[in-house]
């Protein structure tokens, strides 16, 4: 990860899961984590600012 150009990066390990995270029984946990990460960094066009 050190060579990735963007400074805003995060490594999250999901123990016991394999390479296709959205096909795991815990996919809801994975998708919620990814969604929260993205929502903290991006604002939807037209969304009211807080």
VOBA-1610 file (N, C-alpha, C; in pm, whole numbers, padded with zeros to 5 digits, always signed):
BEGIN
Unk+00081-00120+00000Unk+00000+00000+00000Unk+00085+00126+00000Unk+00207+00118+00041Unk+00291+00235+00050Unk+00318+00302-00084Unk+00311+00228-00193Unk+00339+00286-00324Unk+00216+00345-00391Unk+00099+00327-00334Unk-00022+00384-00393Unk-00015+00536-00386Unk-00048+00603-00497Unk-00030+00748-00507Unk-00118+00825-00409Unk-00240+00786-00391Unk-00331+00859-00305Unk-00297+00834-00158Unk-00296+00942-00080Unk-00264+00929+00064Unk-00384+00878+00144Unk-00504+00892+00090Unk-00626+00850+00161Unk-00658+00706+00126Unk-00598+00616+00200Unk-00620+00473+00176Unk-00630+00403+00311Unk-00689+00287+00309Unk-00710+00213+00433Unk-00710+00064+00401Unk-00649-00012+00486Unk-00648-00158+00472Unk-00741-00216+00578Unk-00841-00286+00533Unk-00936-00351+00625Unk-00933-00500+00595Unk-00897-00578+00693Unk-00895-00723+00678Unk-01021-00782+00738Unk-01087-00865+00661Unk-01204-00937+00709Unk-01159-01081+00731Unk-01135-01116+00855Unk-01082-01248+00890Unk-01177-01359+00847Unk-01121-01462+00786Unk-01197-01579+00748Unk-01269-01567+00615Unk-01262-01450+00551Unk-01328-01433+00422Unk-01227-01456+00309Unk-01278-01480+00191Unk-01193-01509+00076Unk-01188-01391-00019Unk-01146-01412-00142Unk-01120-01303-00235Unk-01246-01238-00292Unk-01356-01305-00293Unk-01480-01251-00352Unk-01574-01211-00237Unk-01546-01097-00176Unk-01612-01058-00052Unk-01763-01043-00063Unk-01813-01002-00178Unk-01958-00982-00192Unk-02034-01112-00211Unk-01964-01225-00218Unk-02030-01356-00224Unk-02017-01433-00093Unk-01965-01369+00009Unk-01949-01432+00140Unk-02078-01417+00221Unk-02101-01505+00319Unk-02218-01489+00407Unk-02218-01353+00478Unk-02099-01296+00502Unk-02086-01168+00572Unk-02087-01050+00475Unk-02141-01067+00355Unk-02134-00962+00253Unk-02199-00831+00299Unk-02302-00838+00382Unk-02365-00715+00430Unk-02265-00631+00510Unk-02186-00695+00594Unk-02084-00626+00672Unk-01981-00562+00580Unk-01939-00633+00477Unk-01840-00582+00382Unk-01896-00462+00306Unk-02018-00474+00256Unk-02079-00366+00178Unk-02105-00242+00264Unk-02146-00261+00389Unk-02166-00148+00479Unk-02034-00076+00506Unk-01929-00152+00527Unk-01798-00091+00551Unk-01755-00009+00430Unk-01766-00067+00310Unk-01726+00003+00187Unk-01813+00126+00164Unk-01942+00114+00186Unk-02034+00226+00167Unk-02001+00340+00264Unk-01978+00308+00390Unk-01942+00410+00488Unk-01811+00478+00452Unk-01713+00402+00406Unk-01584+00458+00367Unk-01603+00558+00254Unk-01680+00520+00153Unk-01704+00609+00039Unk-01785+00731+00079Unk-01888+00712+00160Unk-01973+00825+00201Unk-01897+00929+00281Unk-01794+00890+00354Unk-01712+00985+00429Unk-01626+01071+00337Unk-01602+01024+00215Unk-01507+01091+00127Unk-01570+01161+00007Unk-01691+01125-00028Unk-01754+01179-00148Unk-01892+01236-00114Unk-01924+01346-00178Unk-02055+01409-00162Unk-02132+01388-00291Unk-02257+01347-00279Unk-02342+01330-00397Unk-02375+01465-00457Unk-02374+01474-00589Unk-02411+01597-00657Unk-02554+01634-00621Unk-02575+01758-00582Unk-02709+01803-00549Unk-02750+01776-00405Unk-02668+01705-00331Unk-02700+01675-00191Unk-02675+01800-00107Unk-02762+01828-00010Unk-02740+01945+00076Unk-02615+01926+00160Unk-02537+02032+00174Unk-02416+02023+00256Unk-02454+02034+00402Unk-02375+01969+00487Unk-02404+01972+00631Unk-02305+02058+00702
//
